[in-house]
Amino acid sequence: MLTSVASIIVTIVVLASIIGCGFILWNQSRIKLPKGKVETTGHAWDGLEEYNNPLPKWWMYLFWITVIFALAYVFLYPALGNNKGMLDWSSTGQWQKEINKADEQYGPLFAKYAQTPVQDLAQDPQAIEVGKRLYLTYCYQCHGSDARGAKGFPNLTDGDWLYGGQPETILQTITQGRNGMMPPHAHLGEESIKDLANYVRSLSGLANDSLRAAKGKELFASSGCAGCHGPDGKGNQAIGAPNLTDNVWLYGSSEKTIAETITNGRQNMMPAFGDRLNEGKLKLLSAYVYSLSQKPAAK
C-alpha cells in the first residue's frame, strides 16, 4: 500500500505518460506532406537517403489501440496508485478465489484425513503418497528432497529428534513451529571453550585432549550447560536441547565447530504451518515425516 502522496505521484505519472503518447500520435497525424516529390530527412549513407514518409495508417492505428487499451486498463485494474479500479481486482483476491475453489474440490478428502490419527495415516500408502507431495512442496527446501537434512537442518530419516519423534509431537512441531536457541558463552574465554569442546567430543567417543576434557567436564556442570543438556549430556526434548552423546550433529562435530557453537551460540527457527495448511494436510505431512524414521534411512 502506497502513501497518499506516493499514490498521487504514481497516478499523475501513469496518466501523463499515456496522455502524452496520445498527444504525440494526434500531433503527428495532423502533418500533411505535400504531394509530389517526397522530401528527405537529410540523412544519407553510401548514396542511400532516408525519405520523410509518414507512418503507415495501419501502424498508426495500432498505436492508437495501445493508448486506448492502456486507458481502459488503468481504470479497470489497480494501476493508478492505491486506486483499486472499477473491477476491484487484486492478486491476493485472485489467489484466494483459487484457494477457495481448491478447498471446495479437495476439502472432503482432507476432511477425512483430519479425522484420522497421524499414526494410522502413516500406515496408509495413499495418505503417505499425498503427504510426500506436501513435503516436496513445503519442506524439501530446508530438509532436502531425501529428507536427510543439511548443516543446520535436521535429518528426518533417523531416530534422533530434538523435540521428540512421536506422531503428535511431530504434528505439533509442524503446526506451531519451533524456535531453538543455544545461548552464546563467549564470556568463558577461548581456553575454557576449548576445554568444553573437548569434553563434548568425549561424550560421543570422538578423539579429544583428555586433559582439556577433564577441565571441560567441571565447566559443563558449572557454566550452565548441564541445565539444558542434562548432567549426562543426553539432552532434553522438552526444550529442544540436543543429545551430545550420540553421533548426530546438526552443525558438525569438529573441535572448531563445537567451539564456535559454544562461543557464538546458535539460533534455529522451524516455521509454523498451522496458518497455511488445513488440519488434514498437517496430519498427512506429519504422517509422512513420521514414516521416514520408521524404516532404515537410505544409505
N, C-alpha and C positions, 0 to 999 in steps of 0.2 A: 504494500500500500504506500503510495507516494504522499508526501506532504502536500498541503493545498497549493503552496507556491510552485513546487515542482510539477504538480498536476497541470497547473495553468500554463507553465512554460512548455511542457510536452505537447499540450493541446495546440498552443499557438504555433509551435514549430511544425507539427504534423499538418495542420490545416494550411499554413503558409506555404509549405512545400508543394502540397497538391494543387492549391490555387495558383501558385507561381508557375507550375508546369502547364496548367491550363491556359494561363495568360500568354506564355511563350507560344503555345500552339495557335492560339487565336491571332496573336500578332503576326506570326509567320504566314498564316493562311490568308491575311489581307494583302500580302505583297503580290502584285501582278507584274510579271516580267513583260517587257514589250515584245510584240510579235515579230517574227523575222529572225534575224541572226541572234543567237544566244550569246550573252556576254560571258567572259571567262572571269575566274576569280583572281587571275594574275599569277597563279601557281603553275609552274611548268617544270617537267622533269624529262630530260633527254628527248625533247621535242613533243612530249605529251602535255596537253593543257587540261586544266580542270574547269569544266563548264559550270556556270552558276544556275543549274536547273533546280526547280523546287522539288520537294519530296513527292513521290507518287501519292495520289489521293488515297489509295488503299492503305498505304503505310501511315499516313496522317490519321486515317480513321482508327487504326489500331491504337495509336497514342491516345486519341480521344476516349476510346473504350477503356483504356487503362486508367485514365483520370476519373472517369465515371465510376468504374469499379472500385477505385480507391475511396472515393467519397461515400459510396454505399457501404463499403466495408467498415469504415471508421464510425459510421452512425449505427450500424447493426451490431458490431462487436466491440469489446473493450480495447480501443486503440487510442482514445483521447484521454490520457492521464487516468484519473480514477473513474471516469465515466464508464458504466457497465454496458452501455449500448442498448439498443431497443430490444434485442433478443435476450438480454441479461445472461449471456453465456460466459462460462469460466472453465478453465481446465480442471479445477477442483470439482466443479459441478458435474462435468462430463465423466470424470473418474468415478465419482460417487454413483452416477447412474449405472456405469458398467459394473461396479461392485454390487449394487443392489440387484442387477439383473443376474449376476453370477450367484449371489446368495439365494435368489428365488429359484434358480435352476438346481443348484447343488445343496441348498440348505437342508432338505430332508435327509440326504445321505450323511452329511456331517452331524446332523441331529442324532442319528442312530449311533454314530461313533461316540458322541458326547455322553451317552448313557452307559457306555461300556468301560469297565476298569482298564487302566493302562496295561496291566499285566496280561489281561485276556486279549487285548488288541495285539500284544507282542507275539501271540501265538497264531494270529490270523494273517496268512500270506497276502491277502488282498489289502488289508489295512497297512501292513508293513510296506507294500509297494507304494501306496499313497503317501505314507509317512516319508519314504525315501525321496519322493518327488518334492515334498515340502522341505526336506532337509537341503536338497540341491538348490532350492530357491532361496532359502533364508539363512542357511548355516555354513555352507561349504566355503564361503569367502574367508572365514576365520579358521574353521577346523579342517578344511581340506575336503576334496571330493571323496577321499577314502576314510575320512573322519579320524585320521591319525594325528591331527593337530600339527602344530609348528611351535617355534620358540614363543612362549608367552600364551599359547593357545592349547588347552588340554587335549590329550589323546582320548577319544571317546570309545575306543575299541578295547581298552584294557580294563582291569578291575580296580584301578586306582581312581578314587573320587575325592575331590576337595570338600564337597558338601554332602556326599552320600550318593550311592547309586541305586537306591530303592526307587521303584516306579513313581511313587507320589512325590518323592524328593526331586526327581528329575523334572516332573511336571511343574513343581513349584519354582525350580530354577528357570525354566523356560518362560513361565508365565510372568514371574516377578523380576527376573534378572538377578544378578549378583554384583556386588561391588567389593572386591577383595583388596585389602591394603596391608602391606608389610611396612611398618614404620622404619625410618632411617635411624641408624645408630652411629653416625659419623663421630659423635662426641666420645666414643670409646677409644678412638685413636687407631692409627694404622697397625701397630703391633698387636694390640688386643684383638683387632678384627681378624688378623691373620691367624691368631690362636683359635678364635671361634670358627673360622673357616676350616681349619684342620680338624677340629673336633667334629664338626658337622660331617665332614668327609668320612671320619672314622665310624660314624654311626651306621653308614651304609656299606662299610667294608672297603672303602676306597683308600688308595695309598695316601699316607699322611705323615707329618712330622710328629712323632709320639710325644716329644717334649711340649710342643706347642698345643697338641690336642689335650694334654693333661691340664694345661693352664686354661684352655678353652672350655673344658668341662666345668670348671669352677665359675667362669664367666657366664656360661649358658644358664646356670641356675640363678646367678646374682643380677644379671643385666636385664632380666625380664623375658628372655627367650622361652624359658620353661613355662611361663604363664600362658603362652599361646600354643606352643608345640608340645607341651606336656613335659614332665621331668624325664621321661624316657625318649622324647623326641618323636613320638609316634603320631603327633598331630592332633587336631581337634576339628572334626567335621562340622560342629555346631557354628564355628566362626570361620571355617574355610582355611584353617592353618594346616599346611601340608605335612605329611608324614616324611620325616627326614631319615628314616632308617631303611627305606626301600631303594630301588634303583630307578625310580621315576623322578625326573627333574624337569620342571616347567621352563627354566631358563638356562640350564646347563649345570654340570657338576664340577667343573674345574675350580681350583682354588681361587683363581682370579674372578670368575663369575660369581661364586658364592660370596667372596669379599665385597664385590660390587653391590650385590643384593643387600648385604648387611649394612654397608656404608650409605647407600642412597635410598634403600627401601624399594618396594615395588607396589604398583597400583594397577589392578586389572579390573575391567568392567565388562560384565556379560549383559547385553541389553535385554530389556523386558519385552516380551512379545504378546503380553496379555491384552494390550490395547490395539494390536494389529491383527490378531488371529482369533477366530471364534473357539469355543471350548472343544468342538470336535477336532479341529485342526491341531490345537495344542496337545490333545491326547494322542493323536496319530503321530505327531512329531516326537512326543515323549516315548511312545511305544517303540518307534524305530531306533531312537538313541539307546533305549534300554536293551533292545535286542542285540545291538552291536557288541555289548560286553558280555553277552550270554553265550558267546561262541568264541573259539580261539581267534585271536587277532591275526589278520593276514600278515604273512612274513615276506 
